[in-house]
Amino acid sequence: MGGMNSLAHPQSRFTPAVQDPDGPRELVILGSTGSIGTQAIDVVLRNPDRFRVVALSAAGGRVELLAEQAVALGVRTVAVADPAAAGPLRAALAARAGGASLPEVLAGPDAATELAATECHSVLNGITGSIGLAPTLAALRAGRVLVLANKESLIVGGPLVKAVARPGQIVPVDSEHAALFQALAGGTRAEVRKLVVTASGGPFRDRTREQLAGVTPAEALAHPTWAMGPVVTINSATLVNKGLEVIEAHLLYDVPFDRIEVVVHPQSVVHSMVEFTDGSTLAQASPPDMRMPIALGLGWPDRVPDAAPGCDWTKAATWEFFPLDDAAFPAVELAREVGTLGGTAPAVFNAANEECVDAFLNGALPFTGIVDTVAKVVAEHGTPAAGTSLTVEDVLQAEHWARARARELAAG
């Protein structure tokens, strides 16, 4: 399976700088008030003998929930990205603490990055968007196990992450990559023929490109399987999310793009598959519940019993698989091109898409205009900064340009 530098592979066991204590494994959760963060806390609260959260971070828009989490978990530090949220957060903490000592409060755009390097065993990066790159790098440099739900940080900063991550230091949380992670345990690296990433197909999987032109934001936000934030839900409807996952799989498992396939699986029970050179395919199956891959990431290499319900084999069920319609959903092929270009091209792709999703939700772009506009921005970007010379500043500059150009085209 390529070289020997897979960032995530079940047969590469990374030993963190901070070893497991005799008691629960100490965790830092970044993005604690989001979908991944709240489900991770549910896993922790149901397994107090296994896990202890020492710090939380959030953007700052839900200080009441953040304070409730911090007090319930007894954390030592809480961070908010928005400095204006620090005062309300301290007040909310004091109101809930009942006289107990209050956690330290950090505030500002670098607060999550500071927390990512704090003393702990594992850092769960559940932040949404490329702002998760700096915390990802900080956790890796500090020698923590990185439980990665923030796919954007790996995608936009691939060479930067690969330069600092040790083999096996990243355990992925995306359901698809957690499935690949588990299935890869069934063979050696040399025995892997291809990775098969499954896609629900979103709410419009049976529509042609022409039928997609009139899709409304309300329709696009109604995902048939998963409950996610608005950006991820729209990305699932356009299949941009699947394109990002293809890039992520390439970076995590060191598999060439021509050996990563996407197949539509409406039931979302088989989360991904690995095909081996003898023709055998191993699939990971479970009902769609993110607590399972989250718990796997937090507990690896051990599984967490009863993290989520399993399949009910006493009931009849049908699992369907269909080829992806690239004409109706060109985002996956565009992502392959972007991933092959490398350098700052993935950052441009991701940033332009975030702006186009916002424009669609605000009525400035049609549904099909999201990926069409992203493709124009990627084409205009031209030859990206690439190779080992890539810097964080390169990524930030590319994103800034891509966002501005996407807004211009959307307003257009």
C-alpha positions in Angstrom: 0.0 0.0 0.0 2.5 2.6 -1.2 5.3 3.7 1.2 5.6 3.1 4.9 4.3 6.5 6.0 0.6 5.8 6.4 -0.8 8.3 8.9 -3.5 6.0 10.0 -3.2 2.2 9.9 -4.4 -0.3 12.4 -1.1 -2.2 12.3 0.9 1.0 13.2 0.5 1.6 16.9 1.7 5.1 17.9 2.9 5.5 21.5 1.8 9.0 22.7 4.2 11.3 24.6 1.8 11.2 27.6 1.2 7.5 28.5 -2.0 6.1 29.8 -2.2 6.7 33.5 -3.5 4.0 35.8 -6.9 5.8 35.8 -9.0 6.9 32.8 -7.4 8.1 29.6 -7.2 11.9 29.5 -8.7 13.6 26.5 -9.0 17.1 25.1 -12.1 17.7 23.0 -12.0 20.6 20.4 -15.3 21.7 19.0 -17.2 20.3 22.0 -20.5 22.0 21.3 -20.8 20.7 17.7 -22.3 17.4 16.6 -19.1 15.4 17.0 -18.2 17.0 20.3 -21.5 16.4 21.9 -21.6 12.8 20.9 -18.0 12.3 22.1 -19.1 13.7 25.5 -22.0 11.2 25.5 -19.5 8.4 25.0 -17.2 9.8 27.8 -20.1 10.2 30.3 -21.2 6.6 29.8 -17.6 5.4 30.3 -16.2 7.3 33.2 -13.8 4.5 34.1 -12.2 4.7 30.6 -12.1 8.4 29.8 -11.6 11.8 31.5 -11.9 15.0 29.6 -9.4 17.6 30.9 -10.1 20.5 28.4 -12.8 21.7 26.0 -12.9 24.2 23.2 -15.6 25.7 21.1 -16.2 28.7 18.9 -18.1 30.6 21.5 -21.6 30.8 20.1 -23.1 28.3 22.7 -21.6 29.4 26.0 -24.4 27.9 28.1 -23.9 24.5 26.6 -20.1 24.8 26.9 -20.4 25.7 30.6 -22.8 22.8 31.2 -20.3 20.4 29.6 -17.3 21.8 31.5 -19.0 21.5 34.9 -20.4 18.1 34.1 -17.0 16.8 33.1 -14.9 18.7 35.7 -12.4 20.0 33.2 -9.4 22.1 34.1 -9.5 24.4 31.0 -12.1 25.8 28.7 -11.3 27.7 25.5 -13.4 29.9 23.2 -12.3 31.3 19.8 -14.4 34.4 20.2 -12.8 36.7 22.8 -16.2 38.4 23.4 -17.6 35.1 24.6 -15.1 34.8 27.5 -17.1 37.0 29.9 -20.5 35.3 29.3 -18.7 31.9 29.6 -17.2 32.8 33.0 -20.6 33.9 34.2 -22.2 30.7 33.0 -19.5 28.6 34.6 -19.9 30.5 37.9 -23.7 30.0 37.8 -23.3 26.2 37.4 -20.3 25.5 39.6 -22.1 25.7 43.0 -19.1 27.1 44.7 -16.7 24.6 43.2 -13.4 25.9 41.7 -13.8 27.2 38.1 -11.8 26.0 35.2 -9.3 28.3 33.5 -10.8 30.2 30.5 -8.7 30.8 27.4 -10.1 33.1 24.6 -9.0 34.0 21.1 -8.3 32.5 17.7 -5.3 30.6 19.0 -7.0 29.2 22.2 -7.8 25.8 20.6 -4.3 25.4 19.3 -2.9 26.0 22.8 -5.3 23.4 24.2 -4.3 20.9 21.5 -0.7 20.8 22.9 -1.8 20.5 26.6 -0.9 17.4 28.6 -3.2 14.5 27.7 -3.2 11.2 25.9 -5.5 12.0 22.9 -6.9 15.1 21.2 -10.2 14.8 19.5 -10.3 17.5 16.8 -14.0 18.0 16.1 -13.7 21.6 14.8 -15.5 22.3 11.5 -13.4 23.8 8.7 -9.8 24.5 7.8 -9.4 26.6 11.0 -8.7 23.1 12.5 -5.3 22.9 10.8 -3.3 24.8 13.5 -4.7 22.6 16.3 -4.1 19.5 14.3 -0.4 20.4 13.8 -0.1 21.4 17.5 -1.4 18.1 18.7 0.9 16.1 16.4 3.9 18.1 17.3 3.2 17.7 21.0 3.1 13.9 20.5 -0.5 13.3 21.2 -2.7 10.8 19.6 -4.9 12.8 17.1 -8.5 11.5 16.9 -9.4 13.3 13.7 -12.9 14.4 12.8 -11.7 17.6 11.2 -11.0 16.3 7.7 -10.4 19.8 6.3 -7.2 20.2 8.3 -5.7 17.1 6.7 -7.0 18.0 3.2 -5.8 21.6 3.1 -2.5 20.9 4.9 -1.7 17.4 3.7 2.1 17.9 3.2 2.3 19.8 6.5 0.5 17.1 8.4 2.5 14.3 6.8 5.7 16.1 7.7 5.0 16.0 11.4 2.8 13.0 12.0 4.3 9.6 13.0 2.9 6.4 11.5 -0.3 5.5 13.4 -0.5 8.8 15.2 -3.9 9.7 13.6 -7.0 7.7 14.3 -9.8 8.8 11.9 -13.4 9.5 13.1 -15.2 9.9 9.8 -17.4 6.9 9.6 -15.9 6.0 6.2 -12.3 6.2 7.3 -13.0 4.5 10.6 -14.5 1.7 8.4 -11.4 1.5 6.2 -9.2 1.6 9.3 -10.9 -1.5 10.7 -11.1 -3.4 7.4 -7.4 -2.7 6.7 -6.6 -4.9 9.8 -7.7 -7.9 7.6 -4.5 -8.0 5.5 -1.0 -6.7 5.0 -0.3 -3.4 3.2 0.9 -5.2 0.1 -2.3 -7.2 -0.1 -4.6 -4.1 -0.5 -5.9 -3.7 -4.1 -8.3 -0.8 -3.6 -10.3 1.2 -1.1 -14.1 1.4 -1.7 -15.6 4.5 0.0 -19.4 4.3 0.3 -21.7 7.3 -0.1 -25.4 7.6 0.8 -25.9 9.6 -2.3 -27.6 12.3 -0.3 -31.2 13.3 -0.8 -30.9 13.6 -4.6 -29.1 10.4 -5.6 -31.7 9.5 -8.3 -31.8 12.9 -10.0 -30.1 13.9 -13.2 -28.1 17.1 -13.5 -31.0 18.8 -15.1 -33.3 17.9 -12.3 -30.8 19.2 -9.7 -30.9 22.8 -11.1 -34.0 23.8 -9.1 -33.1 22.2 -5.7 -33.9 24.6 -2.8 -31.8 25.0 0.4 -34.6 23.4 2.4 -34.5 20.3 0.2 -30.7 20.1 0.3 -30.7 20.3 4.1 -33.0 17.3 4.5 -30.4 14.5 4.5 -32.1 11.0 4.5 -29.7 9.3 6.9 -27.4 11.6 9.0 -28.1 14.6 11.2 -25.2 17.0 10.6 -24.4 20.7 10.5 -25.6 22.8 7.5 -22.2 22.9 5.6 -21.6 19.2 5.9 -25.2 18.4 5.0 -25.0 20.5 1.8 -21.6 18.9 1.0 -23.2 15.5 1.3 -26.0 16.6 -1.1 -23.4 17.8 -3.7 -21.1 14.9 -2.9 -18.3 17.4 -2.2 -18.0 15.7 1.1 -17.3 12.4 -0.6 -14.7 14.2 -2.8 -13.0 15.5 0.4 -13.1 11.9 1.8 -11.3 10.5 -1.2 -8.5 13.1 -0.7 -8.5 12.2 3.0 -8.3 8.4 2.3 -5.3 9.0 -0.1 -3.5 11.0 2.6 -4.4 8.7 5.5 -3.6 5.4 3.9 -1.1 6.2 1.2 -3.2 4.7 -1.6 -3.1 6.2 -5.1 -6.3 8.0 -6.3 -6.8 5.4 -9.1 -7.2 2.8 -6.4 -9.9 4.6 -4.4 -13.4 4.0 -5.6 -16.7 5.6 -4.6 -20.0 3.6 -4.6 -23.5 4.8 -3.7 -25.0 2.8 -0.8 -28.4 4.4 0.2 -28.8 2.5 3.5 -25.5 3.8 5.0 -24.9 0.6 6.9 -21.8 -0.5 5.1 -19.5 2.5 5.8 -16.7 1.5 3.5 -14.8 -1.5 2.2 -11.3 -2.8 1.4 -10.7 -5.1 -1.6 -7.6 -7.3 -1.3 -5.5 -8.7 -4.1 -7.0 -12.2 -3.9 -10.5 -10.8 -4.7 -11.8 -10.8 -1.1 -13.6 -7.6 0.1 -13.9 -6.8 3.8 -16.7 -4.4 4.8 -17.4 -2.7 8.1 -21.2 -2.5 8.8 -23.2 -0.9 11.6 -26.3 1.3 11.9 -25.5 4.9 11.1 -24.5 6.3 14.5 -21.3 8.4 14.9 -20.8 7.3 18.5 -19.3 4.1 17.2 -16.4 5.6 15.2 -15.9 8.3 17.9 -15.6 5.6 20.6 -13.2 3.6 18.4 -11.0 6.7 18.0 -11.0 7.6 21.7 -10.4 4.0 22.9 -8.0 2.7 20.2 -6.6 0.1 20.1 -9.4 -1.1 22.4 -13.0 -1.1 21.6 -15.6 0.5 23.8 -18.4 -2.0 24.6 -21.9 -0.8 23.7 -20.7 2.4 22.2 -23.6 2.3 19.7 -26.3 -0.3 18.7 -25.3 -3.0 16.3 -27.2 -4.4 13.3 -30.3 -6.4 14.1 -29.8 -9.6 12.3 -33.3 -11.0 13.3 -34.9 -8.6 10.8 -34.9 -8.8 7.0 -32.8 -6.1 5.3 -31.6 -5.2 1.9 -28.4 -3.4 1.1 -28.0 -1.8 -2.3 -25.0 -0.5 -4.1 -24.9 1.7 -7.2 -22.2 3.3 -9.4 -21.8 7.0 -8.9 -23.3 9.3 -11.6 -20.3 11.6 -12.3 -22.3 13.7 -14.7 -24.9 14.7 -12.1 -22.3 14.8 -9.3 -19.0 16.0 -10.7 -17.5 16.9 -7.2 -15.7 13.5 -6.7 -13.8 13.7 -10.0 -13.0 17.3 -9.4 -11.6 16.3 -6.0 -9.5 13.6 -7.5 -8.0 16.2 -9.9 -7.4 18.6 -7.0 -5.8 15.9 -4.8 -3.5 14.9 -7.7 -2.4 18.5 -8.1 -1.7 18.7 -4.4 0.0 21.8 -2.9 -2.5 24.5 -2.2 -5.1 23.2 -4.7 -7.1 21.2 -2.0 -7.2 24.4 0.2 -8.6 26.4 -2.8 -11.2 23.6 -3.4 -12.3 23.5 0.2 -12.4 27.3 0.8 -14.2 28.0 -2.5 -16.8 25.4 -1.7 -17.5 26.8 1.8 -18.2 30.2 0.2 -20.3 28.7 -2.5 -22.4 26.7 0.0 -23.0 30.0 1.9 -24.0 31.7 -1.4 -26.4 28.8 -2.2 -28.0 29.0 1.3 -28.5 32.7 0.8 -30.0 32.3 -2.6 -27.1 33.7 -4.6 -26.2 30.4 -6.4 -28.3 27.5 -7.7 -27.5 24.1 -6.4 -25.6 23.0 -9.4 -23.7 26.3 -9.3 -21.9 25.3 -6.1 -19.6 22.7 -7.8 -19.5 24.6 -11.1 -18.2 27.7 -9.4 -15.7 25.7 -7.3 -14.4 24.2 -10.5 -13.9 27.7 -12.0 -12.0 28.8 -9.0 -9.8 25.7 -9.0 -9.1 26.2 -12.7 -8.1 29.9 -12.2 -5.8 28.9 -9.4 -3.5 27.3 -11.8 -0.3 25.6 -10.7 -0.4 25.4 -6.9 2.4 25.8 -4.4 3.4 22.2 -3.9 5.8 19.8 -2.3 7.7 20.1 0.9 8.0 23.9 0.4 4.3 24.3 1.3 3.8 26.5 4.4 0.8 27.4 6.6 1.1 30.9 5.1 0.8 29.4 1.6 -2.4 27.6 2.7 -3.9 30.7 4.3 -3.1 32.9 1.3 -4.6 30.4 -1.1 -7.7 30.1 1.0 -8.1 33.9 1.2 -7.8 34.3 -2.6 -10.2 31.4 -3.2 -12.9 32.8 -0.9 -12.7 36.2 -2.4 -12.8 34.8 -6.0 -15.7 32.5 -5.2 -17.7 35.4 -3.7 -17.0 37.4 -6.8 -18.2 34.7 -9.1 -21.3 33.9 -7.0 -22.2 37.6 -7.0 -21.6 37.7 -10.7 
